[in-house]
Amino acid sequence: MGVLQLGGRLVSWFSKKQNSISTSTAEAEYIAAGSCCAQLLWMKQQLKDYGVQTKEIKLLCDNTSAIAITQNPVLHSRTKHIEIRHHFIRDHVEKKHISIEHVPTEDQLADILTKPLSEARFNKLREELGMMDDLPRDA
């Protein structure tokens, strides 16, 4: 899942069921970060096609273990079972195409796509995404 912003504005989003079974939350977040990485690189290429040059792209993740996996090029017993295709993100972090940074869970914008949220948190994330609530309220 991912929320893609350009200049602080929402330009794309996606939510997708993972096809593989994860044995930990860190693994699931790592796989999701890889999917988001692919989307970010696609967007970077689109911008390049329009003549817009971008530097290293920032990917925000709320799982420190998943971040550690992306930054460690060595396979360990805890990560060796992860399918090779999911290690796509490692290469791009190493090449500095993508930088992965920690974001506190309460500020993770992508949670609006998949998690049950309190009304207050939903409204906070919706507002941070720049989405407006223009539905009429009951009196």
CYANA upper distance limits for C-alpha pairs under 8 A (distance plus 0.5 A):
  1 MET  CA     13 TRP  CA      8.02
  1 MET  CA     14 PHE  CA      5.83
  1 MET  CA     15 SER  CA      4.63
  1 MET  CA     16 LYS  CA      6.40
  1 MET  CA     32 ALA  CA      6.52
  1 MET  CA     33 ALA  CA      8.41
  1 MET  CA     35 SER  CA      7.77
  1 MET  CA     36 CYS  CA      7.08
  1 MET  CA    110 ALA  CA      7.04
  1 MET  CA    113 LEU  CA      7.87
  1 MET  CA    114 THR  CA      8.47
  2 GLY  CA     13 TRP  CA      5.98
  2 GLY  CA     14 PHE  CA      5.85
  2 GLY  CA     15 SER  CA      6.97
  2 GLY  CA     32 ALA  CA      8.48
  2 GLY  CA     36 CYS  CA      6.10
  2 GLY  CA    110 ALA  CA      5.89
  3 VAL  CA     10 LEU  CA      7.67
  3 VAL  CA     12 SER  CA      6.65
  3 VAL  CA     13 TRP  CA      4.89
  3 VAL  CA     14 PHE  CA      7.19
  3 VAL  CA    109 LEU  CA      7.28
  3 VAL  CA    110 ALA  CA      5.98
  4 LEU  CA     10 LEU  CA      6.54
  4 LEU  CA     11 VAL  CA      6.38
  4 LEU  CA     12 SER  CA      5.54
  4 LEU  CA     13 TRP  CA      6.27
  4 LEU  CA     40 LEU  CA      7.80
  5 GLN  CA      9 ARG  CA      5.50
  5 GLN  CA     10 LEU  CA      4.93
  5 GLN  CA     11 VAL  CA      5.88
  5 GLN  CA     12 SER  CA      7.43
  6 LEU  CA     10 LEU  CA      7.11
  6 LEU  CA     11 VAL  CA      6.99
  9 ARG  CA    129 LEU  CA      7.49
  9 ARG  CA    130 GLY  CA      7.40
 10 LEU  CA    129 LEU  CA      6.48
 10 LEU  CA    130 GLY  CA      7.47
 14 PHE  CA    113 LEU  CA      8.42
 15 SER  CA    113 LEU  CA      6.94
 15 SER  CA    114 THR  CA      7.83
 18 GLN  CA     31 ILE  CA      8.50
 18 GLN  CA     32 ALA  CA      8.33
 22 SER  CA     27 GLU  CA      6.28
 22 SER  CA     28 ALA  CA      5.97
 23 THR  CA     27 GLU  CA      7.20
 23 THR  CA     28 ALA  CA      8.30
 24 SER  CA     28 ALA  CA      6.92
 25 THR  CA     29 GLU  CA      6.60
 26 ALA  CA     30 TYR  CA      6.50
 26 ALA  CA     63 ASN  CA      7.00
 26 ALA  CA     64 THR  CA      8.46
 26 ALA  CA     65 SER  CA      6.02
 26 ALA  CA     66 ALA  CA      5.29
 27 GLU  CA     31 ILE  CA      6.68
 27 GLU  CA     66 ALA  CA      7.01
 27 GLU  CA     82 ILE  CA      8.25
 28 ALA  CA     32 ALA  CA      6.71
 29 GLU  CA     33 ALA  CA      6.51
 29 GLU  CA     61 CYS  CA      8.34
 29 GLU  CA     63 ASN  CA      7.32
 29 GLU  CA     66 ALA  CA      6.44
 30 TYR  CA     34 GLY  CA      6.77
 30 TYR  CA     66 ALA  CA      5.32
 30 TYR  CA     67 ILE  CA      7.81
 30 TYR  CA     69 ILE  CA      7.82
 30 TYR  CA     70 THR  CA      7.84
 30 TYR  CA     86 HIS  CA      8.36
 31 ILE  CA     35 SER  CA      6.99
 31 ILE  CA     86 HIS  CA      6.32
 32 ALA  CA     36 CYS  CA      6.77
 33 ALA  CA     37 CYS  CA      6.50
 33 ALA  CA     59 LEU  CA      8.32
 33 ALA  CA     61 CYS  CA      7.78
 33 ALA  CA     89 ILE  CA      7.88
 34 GLY  CA     38 ALA  CA      6.88
 34 GLY  CA     86 HIS  CA      6.67
 34 GLY  CA     87 HIS  CA      7.81
 34 GLY  CA     88 PHE  CA      6.93
 34 GLY  CA     89 ILE  CA      5.52
 35 SER  CA     39 GLN  CA      7.02
 36 CYS  CA     40 LEU  CA      6.63
 36 CYS  CA     59 LEU  CA      8.36
 37 CYS  CA     41 LEU  CA      6.64
 37 CYS  CA     59 LEU  CA      7.89
 37 CYS  CA     89 ILE  CA      6.70
 37 CYS  CA     98 ILE  CA      7.85
 38 ALA  CA     42 TRP  CA      6.71
 38 ALA  CA     89 ILE  CA      8.40
 39 GLN  CA     43 MET  CA      6.72
 40 LEU  CA     44 LYS  CA      6.59
 40 LEU  CA     57 ILE  CA      8.03
 41 LEU  CA     45 GLN  CA      6.71
 42 TRP  CA     46 GLN  CA      6.78
 43 MET  CA     47 LEU  CA      6.72
 44 LYS  CA     48 LYS  CA      6.69
 44 LYS  CA     54 THR  CA      7.39
 45 GLN  CA     49 ASP  CA      6.67
 46 GLN  CA     50 TYR  CA      7.04
 47 LEU  CA     51 GLY  CA      6.89
 47 LEU  CA     52 VAL  CA      5.55
 47 LEU  CA     53 GLN  CA      7.40
 47 LEU  CA     54 THR  CA      8.29
 48 LYS  CA     52 VAL  CA      5.48
 48 LYS  CA     53 GLN  CA      6.11
 48 LYS  CA     54 THR  CA      8.13
 55 LYS  CA     97 HIS  CA      8.10
 56 GLU  CA     96 LYS  CA      6.66
 56 GLU  CA     97 HIS  CA      5.49
 56 GLU  CA     98 ILE  CA      5.85
 56 GLU  CA     99 SER  CA      6.94
 57 ILE  CA     97 HIS  CA      6.88
 57 ILE  CA     98 ILE  CA      5.27
 57 ILE  CA     99 SER  CA      6.48
 58 LYS  CA     98 ILE  CA      6.40
 58 LYS  CA     99 SER  CA      5.38
 58 LYS  CA    100 ILE  CA      6.37
 58 LYS  CA    101 GLU  CA      7.46
 59 LEU  CA     98 ILE  CA      7.27
 59 LEU  CA     99 SER  CA      6.51
 59 LEU  CA    100 ILE  CA      5.22
 59 LEU  CA    101 GLU  CA      6.69
 60 LEU  CA    100 ILE  CA      6.32
 60 LEU  CA    101 GLU  CA      5.50
 60 LEU  CA    102 HIS  CA      6.20
 60 LEU  CA    103 VAL  CA      6.23
 60 LEU  CA    108 GLN  CA      8.14
 61 CYS  CA     66 ALA  CA      8.35
 61 CYS  CA     67 ILE  CA      7.52
 61 CYS  CA    100 ILE  CA      7.41
 61 CYS  CA    101 GLU  CA      6.65
 61 CYS  CA    102 HIS  CA      5.63
 61 CYS  CA    103 VAL  CA      6.18
 61 CYS  CA    108 GLN  CA      7.86
 62 ASP  CA    102 HIS  CA      5.95
 62 ASP  CA    103 VAL  CA      5.45
 62 ASP  CA    104 PRO  CA      6.07
 62 ASP  CA    105 THR  CA      5.72
 62 ASP  CA    108 GLN  CA      7.10
 63 ASN  CA     67 ILE  CA      6.93
 63 ASN  CA    102 HIS  CA      7.60
 64 THR  CA     68 ALA  CA      6.68
 64 THR  CA    102 HIS  CA      7.15
 65 SER  CA     69 ILE  CA      6.87
 66 ALA  CA     70 THR  CA      6.99
 67 ILE  CA     71 GLN  CA      6.92
 67 ILE  CA    100 ILE  CA      7.14
 67 ILE  CA    101 GLU  CA      7.82
 67 ILE  CA    102 HIS  CA      7.94
 68 ALA  CA     72 ASN  CA      6.73
 69 ILE  CA     73 PRO  CA      8.30
 69 ILE  CA     79 THR  CA      8.30
 69 ILE  CA     90 ARG  CA      8.39
 70 THR  CA     87 HIS  CA      8.24
 70 THR  CA     89 ILE  CA      7.01
 70 THR  CA     90 ARG  CA      5.33
 70 THR  CA     93 VAL  CA      7.41
 70 THR  CA    100 ILE  CA      8.43
 71 GLN  CA     90 ARG  CA      6.98
 71 GLN  CA     93 VAL  CA      7.30
 71 GLN  CA     94 GLU  CA      7.73
 72 ASN  CA     90 ARG  CA      8.10
 73 PRO  CA     90 ARG  CA      7.21
 75 LEU  CA     79 THR  CA      6.46
 75 LEU  CA     80 LYS  CA      6.07
 76 HIS  CA     80 LYS  CA      6.24
 77 SER  CA     81 HIS  CA      8.20
 82 ILE  CA     86 HIS  CA      7.43
 82 ILE  CA     87 HIS  CA      8.48
 83 GLU  CA     87 HIS  CA      7.98
 84 ILE  CA     88 PHE  CA      8.18
 87 HIS  CA     91 ASP  CA      7.69
 88 PHE  CA     92 HIS  CA      7.43
 89 ILE  CA     93 VAL  CA      6.67
 90 ARG  CA     94 GLU  CA      6.56
 91 ASP  CA     95 LYS  CA      6.61
 92 HIS  CA     96 LYS  CA      6.47
 92 HIS  CA     97 HIS  CA      5.68
 92 HIS  CA     98 ILE  CA      6.21
 93 VAL  CA     97 HIS  CA      6.56
 93 VAL  CA     98 ILE  CA      5.48
 93 VAL  CA     99 SER  CA      6.27
 93 VAL  CA    100 ILE  CA      7.75
103 VAL  CA    107 ASP  CA      6.92
103 VAL  CA    108 GLN  CA      6.81
104 PRO  CA    108 GLN  CA      7.00
106 GLU  CA    121 ARG  CA      8.29
107 ASP  CA    125 LEU  CA      7.92
109 LEU  CA    125 LEU  CA      6.30
109 LEU  CA    128 GLU  CA      8.20
109 LEU  CA    129 LEU  CA      7.79
110 ALA  CA    114 THR  CA      8.02
111 ASP  CA    115 LYS  CA      5.98
112 ILE  CA    116 PRO  CA      8.32
112 ILE  CA    117 LEU  CA      7.81
112 ILE  CA    122 PHE  CA      7.01
112 ILE  CA    125 LEU  CA      7.25
112 ILE  CA    126 ARG  CA      8.09
117 LEU  CA    121 ARG  CA      6.55
117 LEU  CA    122 PHE  CA      6.17
118 SER  CA    122 PHE  CA      6.55
119 GLU  CA    123 ASN  CA      6.55
120 ALA  CA    124 LYS  CA      6.67
121 ARG  CA    125 LEU  CA      6.63
122 PHE  CA    126 ARG  CA      6.47
123 ASN  CA    127 GLU  CA      6.50
124 LYS  CA    128 GLU  CA      6.74
125 LEU  CA    129 LEU  CA      6.69
126 ARG  CA    130 GLY  CA      6.98
126 ARG  CA    131 MET  CA      5.93
126 ARG  CA    132 MET  CA      7.88
127 GLU  CA    131 MET  CA      6.13
127 GLU  CA    132 MET  CA      7.28
